[in-house]
Amino acid sequence: MSDPFEALLVVQDHDTAIDQLHHRRSTLATRAELAGVEARLSAIGSRTAVLGAVRDEHGTHQADLERQIEASRARRAELEKRMFGGQVTAARELQAIDEEVRHLARHVGELEDRELEVMEVLEPLDEELGALAAERAELEESADRLRATIDREEAAIAADITVQQAEREQAAAAVAPELLATYERLRAKLGGTGAARLVGGSCSGCHLVLPSMEVDRIRKASPDTLITCDQCGRILVR
């Protein structure tokens, strides 16, 4: 390309395309969807931890009640064996054993009632924990699928960026180093656009209409003169 300013516009076009590809990669809809899934997984993890702690506390209480029930039943069975096995004949001792057996029976009943209360508390906890575990499994599958999709999308975008960069380098080779350096400086300063075409009397970079006298001056300048927009400072290609 013989005209360095036209070549500069080609460089600008590739830079714009590259910027758009980078923006597209950073704002993938799939990435936002994944963020939502990960946020829900985090919430499930927090809720599960809280419920799990409560469930463990009640589970420990239930296990303790079961041990007490088992011990009381074993003691009652032992006493009944002595009472009905003929090992004890004294009336007073038999009466004492009978009273202890009755006491143990009442105690076991009380413990069983308390255990039932604990089980009634555990049931909804277990149901919610189960539902959370099922939801977590589904979300983890979704997260894996979304990550795979993101990898594919990013790979495709990276390939497009590589093509644009190669074509950009080819176009930049036709631009004088000093002009390219000026363009790069303006591009960094002006939001990614360092060169723009003069269309009619307007700068296509800032889209403002230049004064007619300025447009006339630009038209009369030699083709190799570096012209910048007096509104935004971008290099104007005419």
ABEGO torsion letter per residue (X at the ends): XABAAAAAAAAAAAAAAAAAAAAAAAABAAAAAAAAAAAAAAAAAAAAAAAAAAAAAAAAAAAAAAAAAAAAAAAAAAAAAAAAAGABABAAAAAAAAAAAAAAAAAAAAAAAAAAAAAAAAAAAAAAAAAAAAAAAAAAAAAAAAAAAAAAAAAAAAAAAAAAAAAAAAAAAABBAAAAAAAAAAAAAAGGBABBBBBEABBAAAGBBBBAAAAAAAAABBAABBBBBAAAGBBBBX
